[in-house]
Amino acid sequence: MSLWRLAGHGSLAFRYGFIGRLTGWYNIPQVHLMALNKQELVDGDAVATGANKAATGEAIDAFICAVMTAVRKGDTVQLIGFGSFSTGARAARVGRNSATGAEV
C-alpha cells in the first residue's frame, strides 16, 4: 500500500506519510518537523508501507548512498517538495576553546 493511500490526504500524504501515522499529526496544516533518527525513519516507513524493516532499511541506505555519491561528484540532488543536497565552500574561521578562550 502506498503512502498516498495510507494517509489519504492528497498532496499532504507524502509530506506526512509515515511520520504522520506514527505521531498522529498529519492533519496539522503547517509542518513542524521533529528530529527523526534513521531507525525511527526505518520503523515508520516499514509501518506505512507494510514492508519489513530489513528491506526498508536497505532501501533507505541505498537512497542515502546514491545522494552521497552524487554530492561527492559535485552534483546537486534536488527532490522537489523534500529538499536539495549539494556541497558548498565556506570561508575559514577562527575557533575558540570555550574553557580558556584561546584560539584553536
WODABEL-V348638 format. One record per residue. N is the residue number from 1. RES is the residue in three letters. SS is DSSP state (A for helix, B for strand, O for the rest). Layout:
# WODABEL-V348638
n=(N;N)
res=(RES;RES)
ss=(SS;SS)
This chain:
# WODABEL-V348638
n=(1;2;3;4;5;6;7;8;9;10;11;12;13;14;15;16;17;18;19;20;21;22;23;24;25;26;27;28;29;30;31;32;33;34;35;36;37;38;39;40;41;42;43;44;45;46;47;48;49;50;51;52;53;54;55;56;57;58;59;60;61;62;63;64;65;66;67;68;69;70;71;72;73;74;75;76;77;78;79;80;81;82;83;84;85;86;87;88;89;90;91;92;93;94;95;96;97;98;99;100;101;102;103;104)
res=(MET;SER;LEU;TRP;ARG;LEU;ALA;GLY;HIS;GLY;SER;LEU;ALA;PHE;ARG;TYR;GLY;PHE;ILE;GLY;ARG;LEU;THR;GLY;TRP;TYR;ASN;ILE;PRO;GLN;VAL;HIS;LEU;MET;ALA;LEU;ASN;LYS;GLN;GLU;LEU;VAL;ASP;GLY;ASP;ALA;VAL;ALA;THR;GLY;ALA;ASN;LYS;ALA;ALA;THR;GLY;GLU;ALA;ILE;ASP;ALA;PHE;ILE;CYS;ALA;VAL;MET;THR;ALA;VAL;ARG;LYS;GLY;ASP;THR;VAL;GLN;LEU;ILE;GLY;PHE;GLY;SER;PHE;SER;THR;GLY;ALA;ARG;ALA;ALA;ARG;VAL;GLY;ARG;ASN;SER;ALA;THR;GLY;ALA;GLU;VAL)
ss=(O;O;A;A;A;A;A;O;O;O;O;A;A;A;A;A;A;A;A;A;A;A;A;O;O;O;O;O;O;O;O;O;O;O;O;O;O;A;A;A;A;A;A;A;A;A;A;A;A;O;O;O;A;A;A;A;A;A;A;A;A;A;A;A;A;A;A;A;A;A;A;A;O;O;O;O;B;B;B;O;O;O;B;B;B;O;O;O;O;O;O;O;O;O;O;B;O;O;O;O;O;O;B;O)
